[in-house]
Amino acid sequence: MIGPSEILETIKMIEQENLDIRTITVGISLRDCSCEDGERAREKMFTKITRIAGNLVQVADDIEGEYGIPIINKRVSVTPISLVAESSEEDGYLEFARTLDNAAGTLGIDFIGGFSALVHKGYTRGDRILIRSIPDALAATKKVCSSVNVASTKAGINMDAVSSMGRIIKKTAGLTAEEGGIGCAKLVVFANVPEDNPFMAGAFHGIGEPECVVNIGVSGPGVVHNALKKVRGMDFEEVSEAIKKAAFKITRMGQLVAREASRRLDIPFGIVDLSLAPTPAVGDSVAHILEEMGLGKCGTHGTTAALALLNDAVKKGGAMASSFVGGLSGAFIPVSEDAGMIDAVEAGALSLDKLEAMSCVCSVGLDMVAVPGSTSPETISAIIADEAAIGVINNKTTAVRIIPVPGSSVGDRVDYGGLLGSCPVMPVHAFSSDIFIRRGGRIPAPLTGLKN
């Protein structure tokens, strides 16, 4: 039973500490929509998506109104489109992206994810076509999100795909130049991608998932920050306990909403992703949590250790609150979406190199990072390769969402608005990685992947 004191505490977390349900994401399998006739396949896709998720927005609004819990985003994720579209004889998948966008518009949701390909060990014909279609697809749609998995601990790193994604990201930025390269904000390159992630831009409905499922993403950096204020001056055991207790409460709320949404939508409940996903709002910053532990500014020496503690404690607290914790579940460190991260970059405390080190212990990787528009495709590919290596060697998910902002220079700032916030343009190394990236082939899987 949930007692009165817990209800009052939850109300306080919502009203004063920015606690919210960041997303209700309905995952939908489109495997049965494959067809040699591309037009027929798209008709089946549209019909299935709008049928299964037809009540998503209304149900979310009803739950928000009845329980007083803010639900920020309503989203859909689908089977990687490379798997669905390759049965057709078409040599471009732009129309498949437009179908997803039309379905999202009809539903009134915020984003739809799954314009994706899994190429960690190699390409199929459909994978190649989808990746080639990404720039045009993201430029021509508003709500479609894309992801490509280029590496795994079992397979190693597909360096051909890594090289290709540097060029794809540059082209995507160029096609959306008038909006600061915003197309790249809807594109993530992964290693060890999870199949049940509800967060965009990397969400898709994995091939091991059921016909349809409800996944919830919760977020409460402000709750954790306020919990740490109560243990100022205490040792790290007390800090960890405070974070675990806060994460437990956040996850309990998420599971309540997940179960209720599942019942009302008549769709099975999947997982709660308890990631601490920041926003540009004051009091909703992961960087400020780390600074509350005693760091002068996020990015200084000790930042990686503080983030490791935070990530671990969040997972432990969440795992005690729900048997079905999944997705990414930890601490996100996006630059543009976190007011404290932006401050740290502009103060000179936080660099790409330090962000890379932090990604060794956090949930994702280099997220919503802006770099100069002149950055070469090979340099972007090398950044992706570094992150993929961290994920592969450490058997964890890593990702890159990077924006080479057209026409920008170091120190400029590009504003995307809403949850995407604003990006300070960060410097990259001046030395070339071109020859390294052009080698191609695969970096073999590490011995740690041989666990059978």
VONUZA-527613 format. One record per residue: residue in three letters; y negated, x negated, z negated of N, C-alpha, C in turn. Coordinates in steps of 0.1 Angstrom, whole numbers, plus 5000, padded with zeros to 4 digits. Layout:
% residues N
ALAYXZYXZYXZ/...
This chain:
% residues 452
MET501249925000500050005000498749915000/ILE497749965007496449895007495549964997/GLY495149884987494349944976492949954979/PRO492150024970490750034972489949904973/SER490349804965489649674965489849604978/GLU491049624984491249564997490449625008/ILE490349765007489449835017488049795016/LEU487549785004486149735002485949595007/GLU486949515004486849375009486849365024/THR487649445031487649455045486349505051/ILE485749605044484449655049483449545048/LYS483449465037482449355036482649255047/MET483949225050484249125060483649175074/ILE483749305076483349355089481749355090/GLU481149405079479749425079478949295077/GLN479449195070478749085066479248955072/GLU480548955077481148825080481648825095/ASN481248925103481548925117483048945120/LEU483848995111485249025114485349125124/ASP486249105134486449205145487849185151/ILE488249285158489349275167488749225180/ARG489049105184488449045196488949115209/THR490249155209490749215221492049295218/ILE492149415224493449475226493849455240/THR494949385243495349345256496749415259/VAL496749495269498049555274498649465285/GLY499849415282500549335292501449425300/ILE501449405313502149495323502949415333/SER504249435334505049365344504849435357/LEU504549345367504349395381505449345390/ARG506549295384507649245392508249345402/ASP508249475398508849575406507849625417/CYS506649565418505749595428505749505440/SER506649405440506749315451507249385463/CYS506749355475507049425487506649335499/GLU507449345510507049265522505749315528/ASP505449435526504249495530503149475520/GLY502249385522501249355511500449475507/GLU500049555517499249675514500049765504/ARG501349785507502149875499502349815485/ALA502449675484502549615471501349635463/ARG500149625469498949645462498749795457/GLU499249885465499150025461500050045449/LYS501249985449502150005437501449935425/MET500849815427500249755415499149835409/PHE498249885418497149975413497650095405/THR498650165411499150285405499750255391/LYS500550145390501250105378500250065367/ILE499249985371498349935361497550055355/THR497050135364496150255359496950355352/ARG498250365355499150465348499350415334/ILE499850295332500250245319499050225310/ALA497950165315496850135307495750245308/GLY496050355313495050465316494250505303/ASN494950505292494250555279493750435270/LEU493850315275493550195267492150205261/VAL491150225269489750235264489550345254/GLN490050465257489850575248490550555235/VAL491750495235492450475223491750365214/ALA491250265221490550155214489250215207/ASP488550295215487350365210487650455198/ASP488750525199489150615188489450545175/ILE490250435177490650355165489350295159/GLU488450245167487250185162486450285154/GLY486350405160485550505153486250555140/GLU487550565140488250625128488350525117/TYR488550395120488750295110487550205107/GLY486550215116485350135114485549985117/ILE486549955125486849815128486349785142/PRO485449695144484949675158486049615167/ILE486149675178487149625188486249585200/ILE486149455203485149395212485549415226/ASN486849385229487249385243488549465245/LYS488649525257489849595261490249525274/ARG491549475274491949395285493349425290/VAL493649385302495049395307495449265312/SER496749225310497349105316498549155324/VAL498749085336499849125344500649005348/THR501849025354502748925359501948825368/PRO502148695367501448605376501548655391/ILE500448675397500348735410501148645420/SER501248515418501948435428503448485429/LEU503948535418505348585418505448725425/VAL504348805424504348935429504048935444/ALA503148855448502548855462503448775472/GLU504248675467504848595477505948665485/SER506348785481507348855489506648905502/SER505348915501504648965513504448855523/GLU504148885535503948785546502548735547/GLU501648775538500248745539500048595535/ASP499048535541498748395539497448375530/GLY497048475524495948475514495948585505/TYR495648565492495848665482494548725477/LEU493448715485492148775480492248925478/GLU492948995487493049135485493849175473/PHE494749095469495449115456494549105444/ALA493649005445492648995434491649115434/ARG491249165446490449275447491149405441/THR492449415443493149525438493149525422/LEU493349405417493249385402491849425397/ASP490849385404489449415400489149565401/ASN489649625412489449775413490149845402/ALA491349805398492149865387491349845374/ALA490849725372490049705360488749795359/GLY488149805371486949895371487350045369/THR488450085374488850225372489250245357/LEU489850155351490150165337488950155327/GLY487950085332486750055324486949945314/ILE487949855317488249745307487249625310/ASP487349525302486449415303486949305313/PHE488249275312488849175320490349205323/ILE490849155334492249165338492749025341/GLY493748975335494248845337495548845344/GLY495848735351497148725357497048675372/PHE495848645377495748585390496248445388/SER497548425386498048305380499248245388/ALA499548115385500648055390501247955380/LEU502547935380503247845371503847735380/VAL503247615380503647515389503947375382/HIS504347385369504547265361505647175367/LYS506547235375507547145381507547145396/GLY506647225402506547225416506047355421/TYR505847365434505247485441506247565448/THR506047695448506647785459505547815469/ARG505947875480505047915490503948005483/GLY504348105475503348195469502448115459/ASP502948015452502047935444500947865451/ARG501347805463500347735471499247835476/ILE499747955480498748045486497848095475/LEU498348125463497548175452496548075448/ILE496947955446495947845442494847825452/ARG495247835465494247815475493247935475/SER493748055471492948175471492048185459/ILE492148105448491448115436489948115438/PRO489348025445487848025446487248145452/ASP487848195463487348315469487548435460/ALA488748435454489048555445488048565433/LEU487748455427486848455415485448485419/ALA485148445431483748465436483548605441/ALA484648675445484548805451484748915440/THR485248885428485548985418484748955405/LYS484649055397483849045384484749035372/LYS485949095372486749105360488049035361/VAL488348975372489648905374489548765368/CYS490648725360490748595354491948525360/SER491848395361492948315367493348205358/SER494648165359495148045352496247985360/VAL496447855358497447775364498147685354/ASN499447685352500147605343500647485351/VAL500147365348500447245356501347145349/ALA501747175336502547085329503347155317/SER504447095314505147135302505947015296/THR506347035283507046925277508446905283/LYS509047005288510346995295510246945309/ALA509146965316509046925330508146805333/GLY507246775324506246675326505046725332/ILE504246645340502946685345503046685360/ASN502746795367502746805381501346745386/MET501346615389500046555392499446605406/ASP500346655415499846715427499046835424/ALA499546915414498747035410497546995403/VAL497546895394496346855387495346805397/SER495646735407494746685417494146805425/SER494946905428494547025435493547105427/MET493747115414492947195405491547135404/GLY491347005405490046945405489246995417/ARG489847005428489147055440488947205439/ILE489847275434489747425433488547455423/ILE488447385412487347405403486047375409/LYS485947265417484647235423484247345434/LYS485247385441484947495451484547625445/THR485247655434484847785426483447775421/ALA483047665416481747645411480747655422/GLY481047605434480147605445479947755450/LEU481047825451480947965456480248055446/THR480148015433479448105423478148025418/ALA477647945427476547855422475247935418/GLU475048045424473848125420473948175406/GLU475148185401475348225387475748115378/GLY475347985382475747875373477147835374/GLY477847865384479247835385480147915376/ILE479748035374480448125364481948155368/GLY482248135381483648155384484548065376/CYS484147945373484947855366485147905351/ALA484347985346484548045333485748135332/LYS486148175344487348275345488548205350/LEU488648065348489747985353490147885343/VAL491447885339491947795329493147715335/VAL493247585332494347505336495147465323/PHE496347495323497147485311498247385312/ALA498747335300500047275298500647355287/ASN501947385289502747465279502147595276/VAL501847665287501147795285502047895278/PRO501447975269502248085262502348205271/GLU503348285270503548405279502948525273/ASP502448525260501948645254500548625248/ASN499748535254498348515250497548635254/PRO496848695244495948805248494548765252/PHE494148645250492848595252492548555267/MET491448585272491048545285490248415284/ALA490248335294490748375308492148345310/GLY492948295300494248245303495448345301/ALA495148475299496148575296496948605309/PHE498248615308499048675319500348735311/HIS501048815318502248885313503448795317/GLY504048725308505048625311506348695316/ILE507148615323508348665329509448705318/GLY509248655306510148685295509748805287/GLU508648865291508048975284508649115288/PRO508549215280509149345284508249415295/GLU508649535298507949615309506549625306/CYS506149655294504749655290504649635275/VAL503549595270503449555256501949555252/VAL501749575239500349565233500249435225/ASN499349355228499049225221497649235216/ILE497449185204496149195197495649055194/GLY494349035197493648905193492648935183/VAL492748885171491748905160490948775159/SER489848785152488948675151488048685138/GLY488048585130487148595118486648455113/PRO485948375122485448255117484448275105/GLY483748385105482748415095483448445081/VAL484648505082485448535070485848405064/VAL486448315072486848185067485748105062/HIS484548105069483448025064482948075050/ASN482848205048482448255035483448225024/ALA484748225028485748185018485648045013/LEU485247955023485047815019483847795010/LYS482847875011481647865003482047874988/LYS483147944985483547974971484347854966/VAL484747754974485447644969484747514972/ARG483347514972482547394974482847294963/GLY483047174966483247074956484747054952/MET485547154956487047144952487747064962/ASP489047024958489846934966490447014978/PHE491146934987491646994999492747094997/GLU493447084986494447194984493847324982/GLU492747324974491947454972491347504985/VAL490847404994490347445007491447515015/SER492647455016493647505024494147645019/GLU494147655005494547795000493547895003/ALA492247865003491247965006491348005021/ILE491647915030491747945044492948035046/LYS494047995040495348075041495148215037/LYS494448235026494248375021493348455030/ALA492348385035491448455045492248495057/ALA493048395062493748425075494848535072/PHE495348545061496348655057495648785059/LYS494448795053493748925053493348965067/ILE492848865075492448895089493648945097/THR494848875095496048915103496549045099/ARG496449085086496949215081496149325088/MET494849305089493949405096494349415111/GLY494649295117495049295131496349365133/GLN497249345124498549415126498449565124/LEU497549605115497249755114496749815127/VAL495849755133495249805146496349795157/ALA497149685157498149675167499149785166/ARG499649815155500649915153500050055157/GLU498850075153498250205156497950215171/ALA497550115177497350115192498650135199/SER499650065194501050075200501550225200/ARG501350285188501750425186501050515196/ARG499750505196498950595204499050575219/LEU499350455223499550425238500950445242/ASP501850455232503250465235503750345243/ILE503250235238503650105244504150015232/PRO505249935234505749855223504649755218/PHE504649725205503849625199504449485202/GLY503649395206504149255209503749165198/ILE502549105198502149005188500749025184/VAL500448955172499048935168498748795170/ASP497648765178497148625179495948615170/LEU496148525160495148525149494148405151/SER493948375164493048265166491648285161/LEU491048185156489648185152488748165164/ALA488348275171487648265183486148295180/PRO485348185181483948205178483148275188/THR481948315185480948375194479648295192/PRO478648315200477348255198476548315187/ALA477048425180476348485170476248395157/VAL475148405150475048325138476048375128/GLY476748275121477748315111479148335117/ASP479348295130480648325137481048195144/SER480948075137481147945143482247875137/VAL483247815145484247725139483547595135/ALA482647545143481947425140481347425126/HIS480747545122480147555109481147565098/ILE482347605101483447605091483747455088/LEU483847375098484147235096483047165089/GLU481847205091480647145084480647195070/GLU481147315067481247365053482147275045/MET483147215052484047125044483446995040/GLY482246965045481546845041481046755052/LEU481246795065480846715076479346725078/GLY478646625080477246635083476946705096/LYS477746685106477646765119479046755125/CYS479446865131480746865138480746765149/GLY481746675149481846565158481846435152/THR481346435139481246305132482646265128/HIS482846145122484146095117484646195107/GLY485846225108486446325098486646465105/THR486046485116486046615122487546655127/THR488246565132489646595137490546625125/ALA490346555114491146585102490846725096/ALA489546755096489146885091489646995100/LEU489646975113490147075122491647095121/ALA492346975118493846985116494147075104/LEU493447055093493647135081493347275084/LEU492247305091491947445094492947515102/ASN493447445113494447505122495747535115/ASP496147435107497447455100497347565089/ALA496247575082496147675072496047815078/VAL495347825089495247955096496648005100/LYS497447915106498847955110499647995098/LYS499547915087500447945076500048085070/GLY498748115069498248245063498648355072/GLY498548335085498848445094500348475095/ALA501148365094502648385095503148465082/MET502448455071502848535059502448675061/ALA501448705069500948845071501748925081/SER502348865091502948935102504148855106/SER505248925110506448855115506348825130/PHE505248885136505048865150503748805154/VAL503448685148502348605152502648535165/GLY501848535175502148475188500848425195/GLY500948415208499848375216499448235213/LEU498248205210497748075207497648045191/SER497048145184496948145170496548015163/GLY495347995162494747875155493247875156/ALA492647765158491247755159490847715173/PHE489947795179489347765192488147675191/ILE487947585200486747505200485947505213/PRO485647625218484747635230483347595227/VAL482747525236481347475234480347585235/SER480347655247479347755249479447875240/GLU480547905235480748025228480648005213/ASP480147885208480047855194478747795192/ALA477847865184476547815181476547675175/GLY477547655166477547525159477947415169/MET478847445178479247345188478147305197/ILE477347405201476147375209475147285202/ASP474947325189474047235181474547095180/ALA475847075179476446945177476246865190/VAL476446925201476346855214474846815216/GLU473946905213472546875215472046775205/ALA472646765194472346655184472946525187/GLY473746515197474446395201475646365192/ALA476146455184477246435175478646455182/LEU478646545192479846585198479846555213/SER480946475217481046435231482346485237/LEU482546475250483846505256485046435250/ASP484746305247485846225241486246275227/LYS485246315219485646375206486246505207/LEU485846585217486446715219487946695223/GLU488246595231489546565235490446525223/ALA489846445214490546415202490846535193/MET489846625192490046745184491146835190/SER491246835204492246925210493646875207/CYS493846765201495246725197495746805185/VAL494846865178495246945166494747085166/CYS494047135176493647275176494447355185/SER494147485188494947575195494947555210/VAL493847515215493747505230493347365235/GLY492047345238491647225244490247215247/LEU489847165259488447155263488147295269/ASP487347365262487047505265485547535267/MET485247595279483847625282482947505280/VAL483347395287482547275287481847265301/ALA480547245300479747225313479547075315/VAL479747035328479446895332478546895344/PRO477946785347477046785359477646825372/GLY476946895380477446945393477946835402/SER477446715400477846595408479146545404/THR479746585393481046535389482146555400/SER482846445403483846455414485046535410/PRO485746585421486946655418488046565411/GLU488046435415488946345409488746325394/THR487446325390487146315376487546435368/ILE487346555374487746675367489246675366/SER489946635377491446625376491946535365/ALA491246415364491546325353491346385339/ILE490346455337490146525325491246625322/ILE491746695332492846785331494146715328/ALA494346595334495546515332495546465317/ASP494446425312494446385298494846495289/GLU494246615291494646725282496046765284/ALA496546765296497946795298498846695291/ALA498446575291499346475285499346495270/ILE498246535264498246565249499246685247/GLY499146785255500046895253501546865255/VAL501846785265503146755269503746665258/ILE503046565254503646465244503746535230/ASN502846615227502846685213503546815213/ASN504046855224504746985225503947105220/LYS502647115225501747215222501047265234/THR500347375233499547425243498247355244/THR497847305256496447255258495947315271/ALA494647315272494047375284492647325286/VAL492247345299490847295303490247415310/ARG489047445305488147545312486747475313/ILE486547415324485447325326484547375338/ILE483247365337482347415347481447295352/PRO481647255364480747155370479547235376/VAL478547255368477447345371476647295383/PRO476647365394475947315406474447285403/GLY474047175408472647135407472147095393/SER473047075384472647045370472846895367/SER472146855357472246715352472446725337/VAL472846605331473046595317471846635309/GLY472046725299470846765291470346905295/ASP470746955307470347085311471147185303/ARG470747315304471547415297471647535306/VAL472847595307473047705316473447825307/ASP472847945309473148055301473948155308/TYR475148195302475948295309475948435302/GLY475348435290475148565283476448615277/GLY476248715268477448775261478248675253/LEU479548705253480448615246480548475252/LEU480248465264480348325271479248235266/GLY478148285261477048205255476348115265/SER475947995261475247905269475847765268/CYS475847695278476447555279475447445280/PRO475347355271474647225274475447145283/VAL474847085293475647005303475946865296/MET477146835296477646705289477946595299/PRO477746475295478046365304479546335305/VAL479946285317481346235319481246085321/HIS482346015320482445875322481945835336/ALA481245725338480745685351481845615359/PHE482845565352483845485359484845585366/SER485345535377486245625386487645635382/SER488245755384489745775382490345805395/ASP489645785406490145835419491445785423/ILE491745655422492945595426494145655418/PHE493945665405494945725396495345865400/ILE494345945403494646085406495346095420/ARG494946005429495446025443496945975444/ARG497445915434498945875434499845995436/GLY499546105430500346225432501746215425/GLY502546315429503946315423503946375409/ARG504946345401505046395388505046285377/ILE504346305366504546225354505746285347/PRO506846205345508046255339507846315325/ALA508746405322508746465309509046355298/PRO508546365286508746265276510146285269/LEU510646185262511946205255511946315245/THR510746345240510646455230511046595236/GLY511046605250511446725256512946735258/LEU513746635255515146635256515746675242/LYS515746805240516146855226517446935226/ASN518146955238519347025239520546945233/
